[in-house]
Amino acid sequence: MMAGAALVIAAMFALKLTLGTKPPPATDGCVGTPTSETVVVLDHSEELAKQTLDEITKRVMRRVEERVQTNERVTVFYVSELSKKSLVPAFSRCKPPQEGNRAYENAKGIAKVYKTSFLDPLGAAIKVAPANAKESPVAQALIDISLSQYLRGRQNTLLVYSDMLEHTPKFSLLHCTEPSKTIALFRQARSGAQERPKFERTSVVLNIVPRLNIPATTLKCRDQVWAWFFGDNEGQGAGLETDYLPGA
């Protein structure tokens, strides 16, 4: 019995020693360099119906809880007229473990840290209600994010929640009248800067916010420019999906 107890103690000591060699999390909760990135882009240039905002919150939180892996970084950006000169994350943390092994870990403590340091702050960032803004520079924000550290993991996911109606002084889909010239006009407006993002190993999901009373011509312009805009995406997991949100 004493020999058996000694073996158990030795095994627990060895396990604790092994676990203790893991590097501690950084201030953003990441252990080392995260290999996967999930970026959530929320268009805050126009008010949303309550059912739209509620559905956005449910989709993001469900995706994060069910599909984001431990130590994968989740970053949230807002797009408004301010993002042209100040595009900074509203939230950016790696997902910590949700549960631990009761045999050698504080399972309740791990669950508490997961909720208080990650899940609750993420939910608060997603639930912020947008207000009306003068501009909606969605394209510039997406290009800037594609050039940042937040979409350069071995595997990336980009979740966009927007009506995708780009509206800036240099280019506006709201004023588009000739769909065949939309892409050329957009590229002209981006002269001197990167015209469209170059993604690698990135799954892009567009969640379209519905807007009523939009002319059919504007919708054709929108579809053409974004199909081209997201056309440079290579590598494993690359793809583009579109889904609509409720409300109007």
Buried (B, 14 or more C-beta within 10 A) or exposed (E): EEEEEEEEEEEEEEEEEEEEEEEEBEEEBBBEEBEBBBBBBBBBBBEBBEEBBBBBBEBBBEBBEEEBEEBBBBBBBBBBBBBBEEBEBBBBBBBBBBEBEEEEEEBEEBBEBBBEBBBEBBBEBBEBEBEEBEBBBBBBBBBBBBEBEBBEBBBBBBBBBBBBBBBBEEBBBEEBEEBEEBBEBBBEBBEEEEBBBEBBBBBBBBBBBEBEEBEEBBBBBBBBBBEBBBEBBEEEBBEBEBEEBEBE
